[in-house]
Amino acid sequence: MKDDMRFHSSNFNVKQGETIRFVAKNSGKVKHEMVLGTENDLKDHYEVMKKNPEMEHADDNMVTVAPGKSGEIIWQFTRAGKVDFACLQPGHFDAGMKGLVNVAASKLPPKSDGHNDHKH
């Protein structure tokens, strides 16, 4: 993540059922974050963030990263399709700080670990 409001790796291809460790490195001078979700969920959350810019996150699908630091998200992609991600710090989403994970369908049924019970 850099202060030009871009994820410099913004498109990923994974397989359904695969678990990925995203390492988000902030090489800029302002706070950034990475949040996984649907496009609509991200837009809704962004509106909340604009009203509460200092809001802290503790959800598994997001990480806030201070300047010069790194953070990570470990996520299992249980459904085929697309999963969006974005920085929801005020102004960053509007500036285009977003990306996409393409999840290819697996021929094997996903393992049930309780993770399938919530939305992605």
Secondary structure by P-SEA (a helix, b strand, c coil): ccccccccccbbbbcccbbbbbbbbcccccccccccccaaaaaaaaaaaaacccccccccccccccccbbbbbbbbbccccbbbbbbcccccccccccbbbbbccccccccccccccccc
